[in-house]
Amino acid sequence: MVTHDEDAVVQAPPPAVTPQEAAAIARELFAVDGEARSLGSNQDLNFVLRGAGEPTLLKIANPDTTAAELEAQSRAARIVGDTTSIRVPLARELTDGGTVRPVEVAGQTMHARLLDFLEGRTLSGSGYLPPRSVRAMGRLAADFDIALADFADPGAERASQWDLRRTPSVMAELLPSIDDPALRARLETALSAAWRAVEGVADDLPLQVIHGDLTDDNVVAGDARTRIPDGVIDLGDLNRSWRVGELAITLSSLLHHDGVDLVAALEAARAYHDRARLTAAEADAVWPLVVARAVVLVASAHHVLRTDPGNDYAAENLVHEQAILEAATAVPLAVAGRLVRTALGFPARVLALPSGHGSLVRDAAAATTLDLSAASPLLDEGRWLAPDIEATLTAAALRDGGIVLTRFGEARLTRSRPHSLDAPANVATGVDVTVDAPTDLVAPWDGDLAATADGWELRAPGLQLRVTGSDPVRGDGPIRRGATIASLRGTARVAVSAADVDPPAFVTAALRDAWRAAIADPTPLLIGEERPSPDEDAAELLARRAATLAGVQEHYFDAPPVIARGWREHLVDTDGRVYLDTLNNVTSIGHAHPRLVEAIAAQWRLINTNSRFHYPAIVEFAERLAALLPDGLDRVFLVNSGSEAVDLALRLAQAHTGRPDIVALREAYHGWTYLADAVSTSVADNPHALATRPPWVHTVAAPNTYRGAHSDDPSAYARDAVTEVDRLAAEGTPPGAFIAESIAGNSGGIVFPDGYLSAVYAAVRSHGGVAVADEVQVGYGRLGEWFWGFEQQGVVPDIVAVAKAMGNGHPLGAVITSREIAESYRTSGYFFSSAGGSPVSSVAGMTVLDVIRDEHLQENARDVGAYLKGRIEQLAQRHPLIGTVHGFGLYLGPELVRDPATREPAGEEAAAISERLRLLGVIAQPTGDHGNVLKIKPPLCITRESADALVDALDRVLTTGW
Ligand code: PMP
């Protein structure tokens, strides 16, 4: 069917050339020697030549391509290369000033050029594309088009199958190749709607020479790690066409990648628009052209496979192309159109109810609106997880009589579930109405009534009212405003949508605003007014945060979700997305624990005051804390944070020994107050940490058995530290204290070599100093096997600082030491902290201990922790990026390395992986001086299912990319 006359739009495959023949051609035409390797392509023949100099590319064009077209491509590449930072393959100029040479292959004359070979990886395949890569695609397309805005060349005026302007005629030629009638109909329907939209603006679409195939396959990233494309290859589809077609082709090529949906792809459109402003007409044409491109891609793959059934390349591509079509048509064009317009800053229409509409309910009774949002008090204590919660709450609300409504556009937490890799479809596109007595539903406007399978529709020009769960009492046909349609009993769903759209009952929050193009709020039909659900704008809130909070008070994630609630080991954002929280070790017993909430509230109702008053809670709590520690550590100070606890511990040590000098580990963090900061040495927390320590702080190496100076002889770390302590003593400045976390929590849960702490403690004590254990992160049951980290090392410190988990987020910290050391504080006055050990804090502290005991959370840390560690270690066997897994119990640290042999830290990877995990519903963060250890320290109540969910999400990221 395909002919070779100049009107043909579908090219035939080129004749075959072997690598040996290619090498001979290169030698003869371009005087270049080298070994040739064929690169796959469906139209041209491409060979990379590697010889003495830089590798080059021999490109033998399809016989259909003329020399003039190729010269145009060479000239265009030269302009882009000269005027932008884009890397492009420049063609070797020959003595006559041209770049093309004819070559005879299998009796056909073809044209060859020698081009620069661009090093780098394409973005081919269906792996994950991060937002940075997506945005870079948009920038590349924009810069390319800006460079060629004034380029004119007869060789760039051609009839190409890939010119989107020709879509209808190309499809007319391709459609008969598709045997499956359902697919054919689908392509025809999608294209006809898209083409109607294109035709509406076609006359206003600017034309220019474009690359015409600036896709994931035709860009290269010089830096394989960041995968930010910086080079554009294969100008073989260079053509004068609609400028916006360039962007549409780029966008469509992103849509088959893991993690790139319509919303994510539009980041590329935004990036394009930021550099090369699009017109409103172009904005309106973008998505219809994406659909057109998808339709042509699918049809053309079927065409190729029909003529060449063994073409594996085309068969493989068809999978991607089908995915592009699915994504391109996932929402109605009107919805995509509003999304595009909003993303690019153009005003966009929303669907409105008919002006002057009447009411759907004849005698509207008092209406109660149910709050099913993430922050709804109705959903406290995990009630959102009950399968029948909406019905239960509706029934309860109905007891007050009248009608009960749900809210239009509300992201319902009741529709969200933990452990989902995708954002839930939980935003209601309609309203559920429940009545306690039969209630007449009447036509709010003149229209056409039609019964449906489960209710009825009332049509009006341009839109329809759809009611499900209520049978009409009259037949189909025209009906006047005010006429009775049905008698409602129980619950019905009411929705208003554009005439040609059948919206799903729930959509994702990312599409909530876009859907307003095709749906309207029906609430005014029921109660005469809207009852909108509050909708937090995360970006706006972030801007306010940036404008008010000190900048150094940083936040997690590039675009953090707004957190509305927590429950056990889960966090919930204002869109009702549920995240698995692997980060909040402070919330040891789980978020919003009802027992803690109630205990704190009860104490607040009685009294909260300071510790100079006499009340039982502080005494009981101090007794319980002391009982948790080895004999002799029985004097308790209560403060409000880890920093305060560490500060106080060090002050006690200095007061007790009369010596200011302190030995601390490198790569450590102990807090922000003066003394706690003085011993904080981590360059991840403070890049200047090591250079700016006060002279009385002396640091020793972090005893790391996986990396570091002595990873092959771990016992040397203790020897070095002891030598340093002895040296200080010999120089007349014996340390008053040695401070360390008992397991290096800040580095990611790195366990010290056996005997490390006992050797260093002994050395410090031998010179009259004391040992301070910072248990702020690793203590309090988290390690599973041991309640305190120092037990793992078989030592007993002189002073213990603890906080975080003690209060489950309530500000609470403690220092526990011997009576003798505690007494030495008197040399610097008396101790008082206004809120430290207050009745509320003490009750909080005791309740946390009760829950840890009653819910066996330390045992859970041991069991689920061991299970989780085992599963991550299994992952490591498939993913060499995981070099090792540090830690015990529920303080785990998978350490990421670029190469298992060199153990080069994979810090950028860990940051990007954390971002991607967030998109998959898991909150995790990197830590350590190289930022390459994921700190896994979830609430101690985490279940095995949640541990599995974490591992599955991590597996997905490591498999599909970040
Ligand atoms: N010590 C360690 C080991 C810590 O990790 C931290 C906080 N990350 C602190 C002390 C300080 O605790 P806070 O933030 O409660 O002041």
Residues whose N, C-alpha, C, O or C-beta is under 5 A from the ligand:
A	BS01	PMP	S641 G642 S643 E644 Y669 H670 G671 E741 D774 V776 Q777 A803
